[in-house]
Amino acid sequence: MLKKGPLSSGDLSRKMKLSTSNTSKTIKIIEEKGYVKRLIDATDRRKMFFTLTEIGKDKIASIKCEEEDMPSELKTLIQNMHKE
């Protein structure tokens, strides 16, 4: 979302490698926290997209700052966890 702009829930499912139901639950949680907002397609009101809010962008920026301060050994460990 940060680089590509608004995404559908299907796009998010594929990018996060989650099932549709898990994606829906995740979207609901981050939407309640104010990190994303829903956008309805102007030409087809059945289609819904999600985009980051300013709060969401700030949260990502703070996570990136924390990641930059992280020791390289911990970064490697986290990256390897995602590969499993």
ABEGO torsion letter per residue (X at the ends): XAAAEBBBAAAAAAAAGBBAAAAAAAAAAAAAAGABBBBBBAABAABBBBBBBAAAAAAAAAAAAAAAABBAAAAAAAAAAAAX
